[in-house]
Amino acid sequence: VSKRFGPTVALDGVSLEVGAGEVHALIGENGAGKSTLMKVLSGAHRPDAGRLTLDGQPFEPSDPLHARNYGVAMIYQELNLAPDLSVEENILLGREPTLLGWIRRAERRRWAQRALEEIGHPRMLLDAPIRSLTIAQQQLVEIARALVGEPRVLIMDEPTSSLTQVDTENLFGVIERMSQRGVSVIYISHFLEECQRVASRYTVLRDGQCVGTGAMAEASLEQIIQLMVGREIDEIYPRTSRSAGEPVLELNDVAGLAKPSCVNLTLNAGEILGVFGLVGAGRTETLRAVFGLDRLAKGTVSIFSREETHSTPARRLANGVGLLSENRKEEGLLLNRSVADNLTLTRLGVVSRLGLVSDLAQAAASGRWMTKL
């Protein structure tokens, strides 16, 4: 299968074979072509060359609904839910049971409830609007939706990225039950340990090409990583020597309106500080409050030893504080604007003059950042 987007070759003659009841891990770095290949299989993209077969028969999905009707379901890395519809409506969206053109609501509710029970969340409110749920809960709805209709092929693109350990274990149980029913599962994840646990076979993509495939039990993490990056890696997680400097961020008894209740921490210059906790523990709320997106109920925030407790995101950016949101699709990026606009949005002052943005300065600044990254 081959696929181009303008001058960019996303897929260059990729071949993949998955047997009935097999859990197949699709592995590769960002930009390797994993998601593009799965979008071709699920009908979101048309291939430029190559062919697909399903149960030995030619398979040419015209769109995702066509693919779903043939038993190919996909859980996308980027959530694709209707925020103003309920949990129940999203789970059966496009698959509503009907009679003479009318939706059979009681049956739809039973199907939605059954899907939630399958993933271990029977108590999730079916009438709750999607926009009221956390990212983790929305991920669960996305998974439940893919299970409706008993798919023959189930594609999972980073399904555990927002899940708790308990929900991840429940998902692994779902995968095992699906495999026992003869459902083929294609599992995409950057967590290679997960791939080792759930998959029986693997395929590695690099730069749009298939560079390796085989039995998971016969491969080590080091071998898979070497296939991913194209060179031998001496250390998977190399350490560099560093010494902590002066405090740059200090939180003292910080509490939000709902979460967190009391946080104390100090981040020093040159330091990487990990913040751990289960989903719902208040990690995201703490960072949002510190950045000025949510109000603080009490406590103090100091930046470079100066108290800056009550602030705004604009002020935090001026202080040299940035925030990378977990919800990049709705909070992190302007999807209808260019790469250059997004890269320079927080620092328009350096690419503008007299209030007007210079296209040349913006392109030059964007080019520098793209080179660095």
N, C-alpha and C positions, 0 to 999 in steps of 0.2 A: 504494500500500500504506500502511495506517495501523496504528499499534500504540500502545496506552496501557498504562501500569502505574499503576493508581490514578489520581491527578490528573495524573500526568506524561505528557505527550504525547511519546513517543519518536520516532514516525514520523507525519508529517502529509501524507498524500497523495503519497508519493514514487514516482516513475516511473524505471525504469532499463531500458535495452535493450542487450544484448551479443550480438554476432554470433558465428558459428562461427569459431574460430581467432583471435578477437580478444583482445587483452590490454587490459583496461579498468581504469583506476586509479580507485578510490573514495576521495575525499579529503575531509577535514574535521577540525575540532578535536575534542578529547575531548568526548564528550557530543553530538556532532552527529547520531548515529544510525546510523553506519556498521556497527558490530558487530550492532546490533539488526536492521538490514535483512538482513544476511547470515545471522543466526540464523533469520530467517523463511524465507529461501531454502533453508537447509540442514535445515529441519524441527525446529529446537530450539524455535522459537516459532510460534504460530499467529497470522496477521494478524487484526486486528479488522475490516478492510475492505480492498477491493482484490482483485486476482487475480494469479496467477502462471501463466505459460505456458512450457513447455519444448519446443523444436522445434515450436512452433505448437499444441501440445496443452495443455489445462488441467493444471496441476500443483499438487497439494495434499498435500505431504508431511506425514504424521502424526507422524513422529519422524525423528531423524538417520539411523537405519538404513534407513528407507523411502527417504529422499532418496539415500543412498549406492547403494541397489539400482537407482535410476533414473539413476545416473551423476553425482550432485552430491556432491562431496567438499569438506571444509573443513578448513583448518589454523587452529585457534583461536589467538587472542592469548594466552589463558591455557592452558597445557599441560594436556591431558586424557589423561594416561597412567596406567596401573595400576602403581604403584611396585613392587609385589612380583612382578610378572610379568617375564619376560625380554624382551629387545629383539625377538626373533622373535615371541613371543606377542602383544606390543603391536602390531606392524606388521600382523598378520593378525586382530586382535581383532574379532570379529563378521563376518569374511569367511573363516573357516577352510575349507579344502577338506575335504569329508567324503565318506565312502562308507558307506552304511547306518548313518548316525549316528555313525561313528567318524572322528576327525580323521586325515587322511592327512599324517602328520608330515613325511615326506620331501618331499612336494610343498609343504607350508607353508614348509619351510626354503628351498626353491628360490625361492619367490615373495618371501620376505623378503630373501634374498640379492640377487635381481634388483632389488628396490626400493632397496637400499643402493647397489648399483652405479650405479643411475640418478642418484643424488645425489652420486656421487663418493666414497663411503665403503665400499668393498667389504671392508675389514679390520675393521670394527666387529664386536665379539664378539656373535654372535646369542644366546648363552646368558647374557649379563650381565644382572643385574636392573636395572631402570630406576633404582631409587633409588641405585645405585652410579655413575651417570653424572652428568656436569656438566650445568648448565642448557643449555649450547650443544649438547651431545650429545643431550639429550632433545628439543631443538627439531628436530634432524635426524631423529630417530625419528618425530616427529609429521609431518614432511614426507614421509618415506618411506611412512608409513601411508596418507597421502592419495593416493599414486600407485598403490596396489594396485587392480586391477580396471579400469584404463583409464577414468578418469572422463571425462564429457562436459563438465562444468563444474567447474573447480577454483577454490576461493575461498581466498585467502591473506591472513590477517589479521595484519599485522606479522610476516612470516616471518623477517626478518633481524635482529630486535631483539637476539638473543644470538649471532649468527654472526660468524665471522672474515671478513676480506675474501676469502680464498680460497673459503670455503664460500658466501659471497654470490655470487661469480662463478659457482660451480658451479650455484647455484640459478637464476641468470639463464639459464644454458645449458639447464637443465631446462625453464624457462618457454618459451624459444624453440623447443625440440623439441616441447613440448606444443602450442604454437600452430601449428606446421607440420603436426601430425597432425589439426588441426581442433578441438582442445580449446579451449573458451572459458575464459579466466582472468580472475578479478576480483582485483585486487591492491590491498590496503590498506596504506598506510605513511605515517608522519609524515616520512619522508625523501623530500622532493619530488624531489630529484635522481634517486633510484631510480625514482620514478614516470615521470619524463621519459624515462629510459633504456629501460624495459621496455614501457611502455604506448603504444598507438596512439591511444586515446581516453581521456577522463576525465569524471568527474561529481563535482561538489562538493556536499556536504551542509552545511547550517547550521541548527541548532535544529530538526532533524527534517524539514527541507524541502530539496528539490532547488533549488539557486540557480544552477547553471550546468553545462553539458556541452558537449563539443566535441572537436576533434582536438588531440591533445597537441602536435603539431608547430607549431600555430598559436598556442599559448598561452605566455606567459612566466611565470616564477616569481612576479613581482610581481602579475600579473593573477590567478593562482590564489590567492595569499595574500589579496588583496583580497576575492575571493569567499568565502574561508573566514571572515574576521573581519568582513566587512560594512562595511569602511571602507578608505580609502586609507592605505597604510603608507609613510611617508617613508623609514624605515630598517628593514631586516629585522632587523638585529642592532644596536640602538642602544647606544652606549657612554656611560657616565657617568664623570665625573672622580672619582678616589678616591686616597687615599694610604694606604700600608700602615702599620699601627701596630706594637705590640710583638708578639713571638712568643706564640702561644697554644697551638701544638702543635709539638713537636719530636721527631723520630725519629732516633736515632743507632745505626747498625749493627744495626738490628732484623732478627731472623731468627726464623722459625717452625720448627716441628718438621719440616715438609716444604717449605713456601714461606711467605714469601720467604726468600732466602738472605742478603741484606744491603741494607737500605734506609735512606737518609738523606734527610730532608726537613724543611723548616721552613714552617709556615703562620702568617702574620701576621694580626693583627686587620684586618678590612675587606678581606680578600683572598679571591679564588676561585682555588684551586689545582687544576689538572687533572692527573690521574694516568693516563697512557697506557700501552698495552701490548696485545699480542695475547692472545687467549683462552688461558689456561693460563700466562700470564707471572707471575701472583702478585698481581694487583691486588686481587681480592676477599679473598684470604688475608691480605694486608697490613692491610686495613681491619678484618677480623674479629679479627685478633690485637690491633690497637690498641684495639678496643672491649672486649676481654676475653672474646670468644666462643671464641677458640682460644689455646692456650698459646704463650708466647714461649720460644724456645731461648736467645736472648741479645739483648743490646742494651738501650737505655733509651728510655723514653717520658716526655716532660715535658709537662705541661699548665699553662699560665700560669706557666711557669718553675719549677714544682715537679715533682720526679721522681715519677711515678705509673706505674711500669713494670708491676708485677704487680697486676692489678685484676680486677674483675668488671663485667658490664654495669650492675648497679645502682649501683656506685660511679662508673662513667663517666657515667651519667645525672646523678648528684649533682654531678659536676664540670662539667656543662653540655655534655656531648658526646652527640650523637645519631647513630644509624646508620639509613640507609634501605637496606634489603636489596634485592638484585637479585631475590630470590625472594619477592616480596610475598605470593604465595598461601599459602606454607607458613611463612614466617618473619616477614613484615611485618604480617600482619593476623590477627585472630581472626574467621574467617568466620561463626561461629555466634553472634557477639555483635553488639550494636548499634553504630551509628556513634558514639554518645556514649561507649560503653564503650571503643572503640578509640581515640578522640581523647584520652581522659583517662587511659588505662592507665598511662602513664609518669609521671603527676603526680597520683596519687590523693590525695596529702596535702592539696592545696589544695581538694579537693571533698569531704573527709570530716571527721568529727569523732568523737573517741573510738572510732576504728576502723570507723565506719559511714559508707558513702558516701551523700551527700545527692543524691537525684535532681534536686532543684531546682538545686543548685550545679553538678552535672554537666551539666545541660541548658544552664545559663547559660554555662558555660565552653565547651561545644561550640558554642553559638551564636556566641560571640565569634570562635572560630577559623574557623568556616564563613564568617563575614562577611569576615574577613581574607583567606581563600583565594579 
